């Protein structure tokens, strides 16, 4: 293929990706506003995103390492070498995600009768497998991630009440 055609293809792919991302964000905003109106909020809680990310990485460390090995293995098979330029996008993604989570450290989540609403996603009480109380956090564990909620007395009672209700 000619270089100018490749450049044109890459520009078209970039434009399609940007439009798709914009439409997806609009969909999430609409979905969040719809969910927020339809649920009964019991209590607002603070979720520490950076602590949640840190705990989720610890929980899924094996899967992350396996994914990276698979990425570099396929890359090595296809190209025959692994260069710094191949590592750079992954490093930029990790730094970017960590920076976003670090800068926007706390978000407001909502405790509802049906579950916990965070960023427009409703975690049902049935999804939580384990609850640990650490120094300043209540750690709720789902099958793939951990959610760090700032510890408060009334929140502990509310969470224990709803979690015990669903475990029976």
C-alpha positions as CSV (number, residue, x, y, z in Angstrom):
1,X,0.0,0.0,0.0
2,X,1.1,3.5,-0.7
3,X,2.1,5.7,2.3
4,X,-0.4,8.4,1.5
5,X,-3.2,5.8,1.4
6,X,-2.0,4.4,4.8
7,X,-2.1,7.9,6.2
8,X,-5.6,8.5,4.9
9,X,-6.8,5.2,6.4
10,X,-5.2,6.1,9.8
11,X,-6.9,9.5,9.7
12,X,-10.3,7.9,8.9
13,X,-9.9,5.4,11.7
14,X,-8.9,8.2,14.2
15,X,-12.0,10.2,13.2
16,X,-14.3,7.2,13.6
17,X,-12.8,6.5,17.0
18,X,-13.3,10.1,18.2
19,X,-16.9,10.2,17.0
20,X,-17.6,6.8,18.6
21,X,-16.0,7.9,21.9
22,X,-18.1,11.0,21.9
23,X,-21.3,9.1,21.2
24,X,-20.4,6.6,23.9
25,X,-19.9,9.4,26.5
26,X,-23.2,10.9,25.5
27,X,-24.8,7.5,26.0
28,X,-23.3,7.1,29.5
29,X,-24.4,10.6,30.5
30,X,-28.0,9.8,29.4
31,X,-27.9,6.4,31.1
32,X,-26.6,7.9,34.3
33,X,-29.2,10.6,34.5
34,X,-31.9,8.0,33.8
35,X,-30.6,5.6,36.5
36,X,-30.2,8.4,39.1
37,X,-33.8,9.5,38.7
38,X,-35.2,5.9,39.0
39,X,-33.5,4.9,42.2
40,X,-34.0,5.8,45.8
41,X,-30.8,7.1,47.4
42,X,-30.3,6.3,51.0
43,X,-26.9,7.8,51.7
44,X,-24.1,9.5,49.8
45,X,-20.7,8.0,50.3
46,X,-17.2,8.9,49.2
47,X,-15.2,6.4,47.2
48,X,-11.4,6.7,47.0
49,X,-10.6,5.9,43.3
50,X,-6.9,5.6,43.7
51,X,-7.2,3.2,46.6
52,X,-9.7,1.2,44.6
53,X,-7.4,1.1,41.6
54,X,-4.5,0.0,43.8
55,X,-6.5,-2.8,45.4
56,X,-7.9,-4.0,42.1
57,X,-4.4,-4.2,40.6
58,X,-3.3,-6.3,43.6
59,X,-6.4,-8.6,43.1
60,X,-5.9,-9.0,39.4
61,X,-2.1,-8.9,39.2
62,X,-1.9,-12.4,37.6
63,X,-4.3,-11.4,34.8
64,X,-2.5,-8.2,34.1
65,X,0.9,-10.0,33.9
66,X,-0.7,-12.7,31.7
67,X,-2.2,-10.0,29.4
68,X,1.2,-8.2,29.1
69,X,3.0,-11.5,28.3
70,X,0.4,-12.3,25.7
71,X,0.8,-8.8,24.1
72,X,4.6,-9.0,24.0
73,X,4.5,-12.6,22.9
74,X,2.3,-11.9,19.9
75,X,4.3,-8.7,19.2
76,X,7.5,-10.7,19.1
77,X,6.0,-13.4,16.9
78,X,4.6,-10.9,14.4
79,X,7.5,-8.4,14.3
80,X,10.4,-10.6,15.4
81,X,11.6,-7.9,17.9
82,X,10.2,-5.9,20.8
83,X,11.3,-2.3,20.8
84,X,10.9,0.6,23.3
85,X,8.3,2.0,20.9
86,X,6.1,-1.0,21.6
87,X,6.4,-0.5,25.4
88,X,5.7,3.2,25.3
89,X,1.9,3.1,24.6
90,X,1.3,0.7,27.5
91,X,3.4,2.9,29.8
92,X,1.6,6.0,28.7
93,X,-1.8,4.3,29.3
94,X,-0.8,3.1,32.8
95,X,0.6,6.6,33.8
96,X,-2.5,8.3,32.3
97,X,-4.9,6.0,34.2
98,X,-3.0,6.3,37.4
99,X,-2.8,10.1,37.1
100,X,-6.5,10.5,36.4
101,X,-7.4,8.3,39.4
102,X,-4.9,10.2,41.6
103,X,-6.0,13.6,40.6
104,X,-9.7,12.8,40.9
105,X,-9.1,10.9,44.1
106,X,-12.6,10.9,45.6
107,X,-16.0,10.6,43.9
108,X,-19.5,10.5,45.3
109,X,-21.3,7.2,45.2
110,X,-24.8,6.5,46.3
111,X,-26.1,3.7,48.6
112,X,-29.5,2.6,47.3
113,X,-31.9,-0.2,48.1
114,X,-30.8,-2.0,45.0
115,X,-27.1,-1.6,45.4
116,X,-24.2,0.9,45.1
117,X,-24.3,3.5,42.3
118,X,-20.8,4.6,41.2
119,X,-20.3,6.6,37.9
120,X,-23.7,5.5,36.6
121,X,-23.0,1.8,37.2
122,X,-25.2,0.1,39.7
123,X,-23.5,-2.7,41.6
124,X,-26.2,-5.0,43.0
125,X,-25.8,-6.1,46.6
126,X,-25.6,-9.7,45.3
127,X,-22.3,-8.9,43.5
128,X,-20.3,-8.2,46.6
129,X,-18.4,-11.2,47.7
130,X,-16.5,-9.9,50.7
131,X,-16.3,-6.9,53.0
132,X,-13.2,-5.9,54.8
133,X,-12.9,-3.0,57.2
134,X,-9.4,-1.4,57.1
135,X,-8.0,1.7,58.8
136,X,-10.0,4.4,57.0
137,X,-11.8,2.3,54.4
138,X,-14.5,-0.2,53.9
139,X,-13.4,-2.5,51.1
140,X,-16.2,-4.1,49.1
141,X,-15.0,-6.9,46.8
142,X,-16.8,-7.9,43.6
143,X,-15.6,-10.8,41.4
144,X,-13.2,-8.5,39.5
145,X,-12.5,-5.4,41.6
146,X,-12.4,-3.8,45.0
147,X,-14.2,-0.6,45.9
148,X,-12.7,1.6,48.7
149,X,-15.4,3.5,50.6
150,X,-14.4,6.1,53.2
151,X,-15.2,4.7,56.6
152,X,-18.1,6.3,58.7
153,X,-20.2,4.8,61.5
154,X,-23.6,5.2,59.9
155,X,-22.3,3.9,56.5
156,X,-20.9,0.7,58.2
157,X,-24.3,0.0,59.7
158,X,-26.2,0.6,56.4
159,X,-23.8,-1.5,54.3
160,X,-23.8,-4.4,56.8
161,X,-27.6,-4.3,56.9
162,X,-28.0,-4.5,53.2
163,X,-25.2,-7.0,52.6
164,X,-26.6,-9.3,55.4
165,X,-30.0,-9.0,53.9
166,X,-28.8,-10.4,50.5
167,X,-26.5,-13.1,51.9
168,X,-29.4,-15.0,53.6
